[in-house]
Amino acid sequence: MRNERRTSTGMSTVRRLWIAIGILALLSPLGVIVPKWLGAGGAWGEWGTDEIRTIMGYVPAGMKRLADRWKAPLPDYALPGQSSGLLGESLGYVLAGVIGIAFTAGAMYILTKLLTRKDRTDRSDRT
């Protein structure tokens, strides 16, 4: 990368960012493991309408209306043919995270290339 800034360790800021993202992806199974250890059920905030009904006693109208509009590409972070159990679920979390990171990074890379190309053509038109 051309304009990378180096830190005192000699490692570029971008490289440090990718390492941090990788560590977070590897830690993502804690969202499965910790609730099971504590007997808390599923991960906080990842409830479906059935769990909301159990927790709150009802399902809000907006949630009920919109619940079936979006189907997750990897429901419950499970990959096709993935084994069940703590190890299988943990692996699914990590792989789903890596897939999500790759998709997001790829989309941002393409968007950046498109926007900088447009910016370069706009500048050359002005001169």
DONU-366804 format. One record per residue (C-alpha): residue number from 0; residue in one letter; chain; x, y negated, z negated. Coordinates in steps of 0.25 Angstrom, whole numbers. Layout:
<recs>
+------+------+-------+-------+-------+-------+
! resi ! resn ! chain !     x !     y !     z !
+------+------+-------+-------+-------+-------+
!  NUM !    A !     A !     X !     Y !     Z !
...
+------+------+-------+-------+-------+-------+
</recs>
This chain:
<recs>
+------+------+-------+-------+-------+-------+
! resi ! resn ! chain !     x !     y !     z !
+------+------+-------+-------+-------+-------+
!    0 !    M !     A !     0 !     0 !     0 !
!    1 !    R !     A !     6 !   -13 !     4 !
!    2 !    N !     A !     2 !   -23 !    -7 !
!    3 !    E !     A !     3 !   -14 !   -19 !
!    4 !    R !     A !     7 !   -20 !   -32 !
!    5 !    R !     A !    17 !   -12 !   -40 !
!    6 !    T !     A !    15 !   -11 !   -55 !
!    7 !    S !     A !    27 !   -10 !   -65 !
!    8 !    T !     A !    27 !     5 !   -64 !
!    9 !    G !     A !    29 !     4 !   -49 !
!   10 !    M !     A !    16 !    10 !   -46 !
!   11 !    S !     A !     6 !     2 !   -37 !
!   12 !    T !     A !    -7 !    -3 !   -43 !
!   13 !    V !     A !   -15 !     5 !   -32 !
!   14 !    R !     A !    -7 !    18 !   -36 !
!   15 !    R !     A !   -10 !    15 !   -51 !
!   16 !    L !     A !   -25 !    13 !   -48 !
!   17 !    W !     A !   -26 !    26 !   -40 !
!   18 !    I !     A !   -19 !    33 !   -52 !
!   19 !    A !     A !   -29 !    27 !   -61 !
!   20 !    I !     A !   -41 !    31 !   -52 !
!   21 !    G !     A !   -35 !    46 !   -51 !
!   22 !    I !     A !   -34 !    47 !   -67 !
!   23 !    L !     A !   -49 !    42 !   -68 !
!   24 !    A !     A !   -53 !    52 !   -58 !
!   25 !    L !     A !   -46 !    63 !   -66 !
!   26 !    L !     A !   -53 !    58 !   -79 !
!   27 !    S !     A !   -67 !    58 !   -73 !
!   28 !    P !     A !   -70 !    72 !   -78 !
!   29 !    L !     A !   -71 !    66 !   -92 !
!   30 !    G !     A !   -85 !    62 !   -87 !
!   31 !    V !     A !   -88 !    76 !   -87 !
!   32 !    I !     A !   -80 !    82 !   -98 !
!   33 !    V !     A !   -82 !    72 !  -110 !
!   34 !    P !     A !   -97 !    72 !  -109 !
!   35 !    K !     A !   -96 !    87 !  -110 !
!   36 !    W !     A !   -87 !    87 !  -122 !
!   37 !    L !     A !   -96 !    77 !  -129 !
!   38 !    G !     A !  -109 !    84 !  -125 !
!   39 !    A !     A !  -114 !    71 !  -119 !
!   40 !    G !     A !  -119 !    78 !  -106 !
!   41 !    G !     A !  -116 !    71 !   -93 !
!   42 !    A !     A !  -106 !    59 !   -91 !
!   43 !    W !     A !  -112 !    46 !   -95 !
!   44 !    G !     A !  -120 !    39 !   -85 !
!   45 !    E !     A !  -120 !    50 !   -75 !
!   46 !    W !     A !  -134 !    54 !   -78 !
!   47 !    G !     A !  -145 !    59 !   -68 !
!   48 !    T !     A !  -160 !    56 !   -70 !
!   49 !    D !     A !  -162 !    68 !   -78 !
!   50 !    E !     A !  -151 !    64 !   -88 !
!   51 !    I !     A !  -157 !    50 !   -89 !
!   52 !    R !     A !  -170 !    56 !   -92 !
!   53 !    T !     A !  -164 !    64 !  -104 !
!   54 !    I !     A !  -156 !    53 !  -109 !
!   55 !    M !     A !  -166 !    41 !  -108 !
!   56 !    G !     A !  -179 !    49 !  -107 !
!   57 !    Y !     A !  -183 !    43 !   -94 !
!   58 !    V !     A !  -177 !    40 !   -80 !
!   59 !    P !     A !  -177 !    25 !   -76 !
!   60 !    A !     A !  -185 !    22 !   -64 !
!   61 !    G !     A !  -174 !    17 !   -56 !
!   62 !    M !     A !  -165 !    28 !   -59 !
!   63 !    K !     A !  -176 !    38 !   -56 !
!   64 !    R !     A !  -179 !    31 !   -42 !
!   65 !    L !     A !  -164 !    31 !   -38 !
!   66 !    A !     A !  -159 !    44 !   -44 !
!   67 !    D !     A !  -160 !    52 !   -31 !
!   68 !    R !     A !  -156 !    41 !   -21 !
!   69 !    W !     A !  -141 !    44 !   -23 !
!   70 !    K !     A !  -135 !    58 !   -22 !
!   71 !    A !     A !  -121 !    58 !   -27 !
!   72 !    P !     A !  -110 !    64 !   -17 !
!   73 !    L !     A !  -105 !    72 !   -29 !
!   74 !    P !     A !  -116 !    75 !   -38 !
!   75 !    D !     A !  -111 !    77 !   -53 !
!   76 !    Y !     A !   -97 !    75 !   -47 !
!   77 !    A !     A !   -98 !    90 !   -42 !
!   78 !    L !     A !   -91 !    94 !   -30 !
!   79 !    P !     A !   -98 !   105 !   -21 !
!   80 !    G !     A !   -94 !   119 !   -27 !
!   81 !    Q !     A !   -88 !   113 !   -39 !
!   82 !    S !     A !   -87 !   122 !   -51 !
!   83 !    S !     A !   -95 !   118 !   -64 !
!   84 !    G !     A !   -89 !   117 !   -77 !
!   85 !    L !     A !   -81 !   106 !   -83 !
!   86 !    L !     A !   -69 !   108 !   -74 !
!   87 !    G !     A !   -77 !   108 !   -62 !
!   88 !    E !     A !   -85 !    96 !   -66 !
!   89 !    S !     A !   -72 !    89 !   -69 !
!   90 !    L !     A !   -66 !    92 !   -56 !
!   91 !    G !     A !   -79 !    87 !   -49 !
!   92 !    Y !     A !   -77 !    74 !   -57 !
!   93 !    V !     A !   -63 !    72 !   -52 !
!   94 !    L !     A !   -66 !    76 !   -38 !
!   95 !    A !     A !   -78 !    67 !   -37 !
!   96 !    G !     A !   -70 !    56 !   -43 !
!   97 !    V !     A !   -58 !    58 !   -33 !
!   98 !    I !     A !   -69 !    59 !   -21 !
!   99 !    G !     A !   -75 !    46 !   -26 !
!  100 !    I !     A !   -62 !    39 !   -27 !
!  101 !    A !     A !   -57 !    43 !   -14 !
!  102 !    F !     A !   -71 !    39 !    -7 !
!  103 !    T !     A !   -70 !    25 !   -14 !
!  104 !    A !     A !   -56 !    23 !   -11 !
!  105 !    G !     A !   -58 !    27 !     3 !
!  106 !    A !     A !   -70 !    17 !     5 !
!  107 !    M !     A !   -62 !     6 !    -2 !
!  108 !    Y !     A !   -50 !     8 !     7 !
!  109 !    I !     A !   -59 !     8 !    20 !
!  110 !    L !     A !   -66 !    -4 !    15 !
!  111 !    T !     A !   -53 !   -11 !    12 !
!  112 !    K !     A !   -48 !    -8 !    26 !
!  113 !    L !     A !   -61 !   -13 !    32 !
!  114 !    L !     A !   -61 !   -26 !    24 !
!  115 !    T !     A !   -46 !   -29 !    26 !
!  116 !    R !     A !   -47 !   -26 !    41 !
!  117 !    K !     A !   -58 !   -36 !    42 !
!  118 !    D !     A !   -51 !   -46 !    34 !
!  119 !    R !     A !   -38 !   -45 !    43 !
!  120 !    T !     A !   -47 !   -47 !    56 !
!  121 !    D !     A !   -54 !   -59 !    49 !
!  122 !    R !     A !   -40 !   -65 !    46 !
!  123 !    S !     A !   -35 !   -62 !    60 !
!  124 !    D !     A !   -47 !   -69 !    66 !
!  125 !    R !     A !   -45 !   -81 !    59 !
!  126 !    T !     A !   -30 !   -83 !    63 !
+------+------+-------+-------+-------+-------+
</recs>
